[in-house]
Amino acid sequence: MNNLRKPISPVLSAVILAATIIAVGVIVLMWISGHSSMVIRQSQIDLIRSEKAAKENLVIVHAIYDADGNKVIIYLINMGHDRVFLGPIRIPEIRSANYEDIFTPGGIWFNPYTVYVNDTDNVFPEMVEFKVGGFPEYLENLDIRDYTQIPEDKREVMRAYSLKPYNTVGYYRVEIPVTLSTGVTYSVEIWSLVPIQNKLYLCKLYATQITT
Amino acid sequence: MGSNNVKLRRGLAGLVAGLIAAIALLVIALPVMMQYQQHITKSYHIKEYATMLEEQKEAEEKGLASCYDPSAGIISINNTLGENVTIVLAYASDGENEEIKCFQPGKIIAPGINKISIADDLGISLDPSRIKILKLVTSRGTIIQPPYCSETAPALVIIAGAALNMLLEEEQAPGGLLAATGSETFAHGLIRKIVNNTLVFINGTLVPTPESTGSGYMPLAFRADLKIEDPNIDLTIERYDVGDYLLMVINTTTSYDYVQSDIGCYNTYCYTFHIRGEHLIYALGYSYVLKYDDSDDNGPLKYTLINNGYDHIVIGVEFNNPEETGLYNGTIYVSKVKVSDVSESDLIAKFFVDKTGKNINATLYVNGNIINATAFYRTYYIKDPIPSIDQFAIYVPVEDLLNVEFGESLWIKTAVTYCSSECVTDDSEWISFTYNPLKLIVDLIYRKYFGS
């Protein structure tokens, strides 16, 4: 009996082998690139936030409690970055069940605060509204444990004041309507936001303290 | 032979196939790898850029020494950076009214000593003598908050790397400054004396004592009432604050007192040096304690006191109501970096003053260690037998405890709780303070007159 099996051409076997390796490689790479594109997208967002945070230089000039007007006044100045988006402000010491400690532009989440340009009473910086970039991140950083306190239609939306550099506008006066006890020290946490791909991400935390 | 050829061709074919596959995979993987590399490079550049900005701010904080004279409404700023600094905003408050001025273009602070009138140069219309908070913001975002200039202190000058307000040596008075008959020099505190024949070297941190009083019966920490033969030089200094630093070399055959006197000193031995009569002053160096105002809120904290020492700093507080009796509890926070949570400070000092019980306590907490602190306080006899204490300061050996080096910045915050019928707490803002120990200048002058 002759062995009639014909040897496969080496060229054909090379092509089959290469095609097999490429096919397996592509499948593996597809999986990796799917994962890595997600990682890259997140790191692109982180990179943009780091870049903005590095360039951002919002200075809290002074913070004081106006007992007569029942409000905290903060003087801010943007030291030169093209635009700084001012987002949520928090005074952790006044936290109670209804998140009285959280203040947002236009009161979109919980309580409102207002920003005035220089010493005016009727000139405000532009207010922008975007979708929230990372809802869990907001919850964590603002220490919101019960997210149902935020109305459903507002959960994915945040507003921010757009603050221009001092050499075009001057300074900003932030007024937070709140009643504080006397003889107590309060900390004030101010978040700036950065819009990336039409979503607002938390960018940089500025903090100061006031004693009433 | 034929079988070997086939094997060889198969092997070659496999190799070629592997190469083709590797190249193909590399081509697919390369963009991903490139993207990663770009990310890493860019993150590195961003980090470098952020560090550079932070360093620029720190350098500016260190290089601008300032103080405010409320009687003249003048801010003195000594710019040691060697380049212009631009002030873009000024904030002033008298506790009730506030005023903010923005400058476009900014106000230039040239290298050297600058005198800035808050009315004429900054356009602030508040009564200068009533201003309690003053802040200047530079174009780099640094906030300068000048403390009050001490009563008799000139603008702070940096001499030979040491933050002394005054240094009088033989360069200023060749052969020394002859304090003639009728002159008097007095110092009290944690001072040491070294004698070599007729040469006397005195240095240390000063503390007022009610056993010797100056104008208005203020407890005296230092007095130099020098009758100088040269009519161009007239020197009279009286100081009443806790925490000044003195360095003095005199040559005298006149007898003098150097006696132990622990009034105002806790957990250490203090001394009084007193000479009346002729003496020759070869060197007189003086560093005034800085007083950071916190009187705007009428809380129990009036000033935060900070000064450099030989290899340490002195940090303290001045209470608002020296006449009150009762209990004061206080905390001093020292940190190498500004922390949002004070409990994360590198060093925490706690103190307790019971005026009625004449009881004082001071403790340092660092790295889990509890250290009984050395402390100083200013006391009067005006409410005898209850001493009225209104200044309290703690000796903080930052080099030993925190490994802080010359020129490094520290963040300091103080808090005071006063309890009579109820307790009220008052704390300062974080204060940036540059550690400029005086040992370099002290050792230099010591070696000059006493050898190694």
HADDOCK unambig.tbl for C-alpha pairs under 7 A between the chains (distance, minus, plus):
assign (segid A and resid 10 and name CA) (segid B and resid 9 and name CA) 6.13 0.50 0.50
assign (segid A and resid 10 and name CA) (segid B and resid 10 and name CA) 5.26 0.50 0.50
assign (segid A and resid 10 and name CA) (segid B and resid 13 and name CA) 5.89 0.50 0.50
assign (segid A and resid 11 and name CA) (segid B and resid 13 and name CA) 6.28 0.50 0.50
assign (segid A and resid 14 and name CA) (segid B and resid 13 and name CA) 4.71 0.50 0.50
assign (segid A and resid 14 and name CA) (segid B and resid 14 and name CA) 5.44 0.50 0.50
assign (segid A and resid 14 and name CA) (segid B and resid 16 and name CA) 6.87 0.50 0.50
assign (segid A and resid 14 and name CA) (segid B and resid 17 and name CA) 4.99 0.50 0.50
assign (segid A and resid 15 and name CA) (segid B and resid 17 and name CA) 6.43 0.50 0.50
assign (segid A and resid 17 and name CA) (segid B and resid 14 and name CA) 6.97 0.50 0.50
assign (segid A and resid 17 and name CA) (segid B and resid 17 and name CA) 6.08 0.50 0.50
assign (segid A and resid 18 and name CA) (segid B and resid 17 and name CA) 4.41 0.50 0.50
assign (segid A and resid 18 and name CA) (segid B and resid 18 and name CA) 6.15 0.50 0.50
assign (segid A and resid 18 and name CA) (segid B and resid 20 and name CA) 6.53 0.50 0.50
assign (segid A and resid 18 and name CA) (segid B and resid 21 and name CA) 5.40 0.50 0.50
assign (segid A and resid 21 and name CA) (segid B and resid 21 and name CA) 6.04 0.50 0.50
assign (segid A and resid 22 and name CA) (segid B and resid 21 and name CA) 5.31 0.50 0.50
assign (segid A and resid 22 and name CA) (segid B and resid 25 and name CA) 6.88 0.50 0.50
assign (segid A and resid 25 and name CA) (segid B and resid 25 and name CA) 6.50 0.50 0.50
assign (segid A and resid 47 and name CA) (segid B and resid 43 and name CA) 6.59 0.50 0.50
assign (segid A and resid 51 and name CA) (segid B and resid 46 and name CA) 5.94 0.50 0.50
assign (segid A and resid 54 and name CA) (segid B and resid 46 and name CA) 6.80 0.50 0.50
assign (segid A and resid 54 and name CA) (segid B and resid 50 and name CA) 4.92 0.50 0.50
assign (segid A and resid 57 and name CA) (segid B and resid 141 and name CA) 6.91 0.50 0.50
assign (segid A and resid 59 and name CA) (segid B and resid 141 and name CA) 6.21 0.50 0.50
assign (segid A and resid 79 and name CA) (segid B and resid 139 and name CA) 6.61 0.50 0.50
assign (segid A and resid 79 and name CA) (segid B and resid 140 and name CA) 6.90 0.50 0.50
assign (segid A and resid 79 and name CA) (segid B and resid 141 and name CA) 6.10 0.50 0.50
assign (segid A and resid 167 and name CA) (segid B and resid 104 and name CA) 6.45 0.50 0.50
assign (segid A and resid 170 and name CA) (segid B and resid 102 and name CA) 6.04 0.50 0.50
assign (segid A and resid 183 and name CA) (segid B and resid 424 and name CA) 5.64 0.50 0.50
assign (segid A and resid 183 and name CA) (segid B and resid 425 and name CA) 5.62 0.50 0.50
assign (segid A and resid 183 and name CA) (segid B and resid 426 and name CA) 6.40 0.50 0.50
assign (segid A and resid 184 and name CA) (segid B and resid 425 and name CA) 6.40 0.50 0.50
assign (segid A and resid 211 and name CA) (segid B and resid 426 and name CA) 6.66 0.50 0.50
assign (segid A and resid 211 and name CA) (segid B and resid 427 and name CA) 6.83 0.50 0.50
